[in-house]
Amino acid sequence: MANSVWRLIPLLSASGSVQMAIDQWLLDQHLAGKHPPTLRFYTWQPAAISLGYHQRRWPEFWQHLSWQGMPVELVRRPSGGRAVLHQGDLTYAVVASGFGSSRMKAYQTICEFLIEGWRAMGLDLQYGEAGRGYIHNPNCFGTATGADLVTLDGCKLIGSAQLRRGDAILQHGSMRLQPDVCLFSQVFGEELIPVQLPLYEGGDDLIATVIDVLSAAACRCFEIDLEVQPLSDREWQDILEFSTKNSICRHILPSI
């Protein structure tokens, strides 16, 4: 039997509000049967802090941060979880269906391609083990739950969040590749211990390597073929209309 075909949207760098609008639009289209399962990778420009959908408290000074002369954008994800600083990271997003009703099983099924891909690059990952106390920490990377992937010595590399609509799932996650430890400390007031990646330092070359390896791992793990297809002009128009209608592309209101 031939493999099913998923869409692979090429690497896209854009603001956090735009990236979140794309993810939610993809989920909406897939749920309506208008779009195939999709894998995509993207970066956040400018740097941003994304809040979990239900996160209602955060420091007021987060709304006045800047990095490299640009304001740090504060946006809300359609998925749950806590705040994530998006700078020097690479985000993956999977929009698909058929993973069953168990939220954790779906996490682990989707994360399989991340574990296999990073193992191929020389880094072994395992699931975190944080208890319920994690909910009191506003920093997603401050603890590691069973939905996160950490190195064997406990350093968190990937934090993921999920949104389910019927049988359709959006799961996206941040991979810390080249974080600015000073900015992280400024935002969260914690020391960041960067993961020692078994890859050469090379800016965009590093990102390209990770995308290539993880895309190949996704094909093996999900038993799929990937068809590269950028977003079309018509799709960009639909995303803009969808985000405006659903009030997605907006800045966060003051903290409460």
Beta strands, then each sheet from edge to edge (+ up, - down):
strand 1: 4-14
strand 2: 38-44
strand 3: 48-51
strand 4: 66-67
strand 5: 70-71
strand 6: 73-76
strand 7: 84-86
strand 8: 89-97
strand 9: 125-127
strand 10: 149-151
strand 11: 156-165
strand 12: 168-176
strand 13: 224-228
sheet 1: 9+ 10- 11+ 12- 8+ 2- 1- 13-
sheet 2: 6+ 3+ 7-
sheet 3: 4+ 5-
end
